[in-house]
Amino acid sequence: MDTPARPERPPRNRARLDPMQMYKKLLTDRVPEALASRYTPPSPCISVCKIDANTGYCYGCLRTLQEIGAWSTSEDEDKRAVWARIAQRLEAAP
């Protein structure tokens, strides 16, 4: 009895995004929906909680510590304003 041949694995030489590019892509994809939300905009947090000493922004969500701390008690319009600032930060980022 012959054993069926295993399918070939795809090549591993695919270019991978570095983590920072992945975080930026995740946020970029979420900005339009968050800004257009009729209800409370979702938190931008992607559970990568580390502040960049140079910019003062979280690596994962691009918020400042003040924005992160105020999120849970902020009004919807303030949350949309944070998302708008995140969009500006994404555009300015290399």
N, C-alpha and C positions, 0 to 999 in steps of 0.2 A: 504494500500500500504506500503510495507516494504522498509525502507531506506537501501541501500547497506552499508555494514560494511566498515569502513575506513581501508585501509591497515596499517599494523603495521609499526611504525617508526623504523628505524635501531637503534641499541643500541648506546648510546652516549659515551660509554667508550673507543672509539677508541683513541689510543695514538696520540697526536698532536705534531707536531714539534714546538719547540720554535721559535720565530721570527728569531733569529740569524741563526739557522739551515736552515730555509726556504730561507733566503737570500743567504746563501752559496750554497744551492742546485740550486737556480736559476742561480747563476753565474757559477757554475760547469757545468751545462747543456749548457750554452752559450759559454763557452771557445772554444771548438773545432771548432765551426762554425766561430767564430770571428777570430781565428788564420788562418783558411783556406780560408777566404774570399778573392775573387779575386779583390774586390772593397773595398771601404772604410769600415773598420770594424765598427760595430754598437757601440754606446756608452754603457759602462757597467752600466750606471745609472739605478737604479730601483726605483728612487724617495724616497729613504730613506736617507736623507741627514743629517747625524750627524757624527761628527768626534769622534773617540775613543781617549780619552786623553792619554791612555797608549801606543797605537800603532801608532797613527797619521793617521790611515786609516779610511775612511768612513765606517760605519757599513753596508751600503747597497752595495757598489761597490768595496770596498777594495782599493780605490785609495787614494793617498795623496792629500792635497789641491793643491799642485803644479801640479800634474797630472790632476786634475779636471780643474784647471784654464787654462792649456795649451791645453786641448783636442780640442777645436774648431779650433785652428790654427795649430795643429800638422799634419804632413805628415802621410800617411797611414802606413808606416813602423814604425813610432814612436807609432802610436796607437796599432799596433800589439805587439810592445815591451811592452806597458802598459798591454795589455791582457796577455802576457807571465808572467809578474811580478804578475799579479792577480792570475794566475794559480799556481805560486810558493807560494804565500801567502795562497791560499786555501789548498795546500798540507801541509803547515807548521802549519795551524790552528788546534786547538784541535777539 
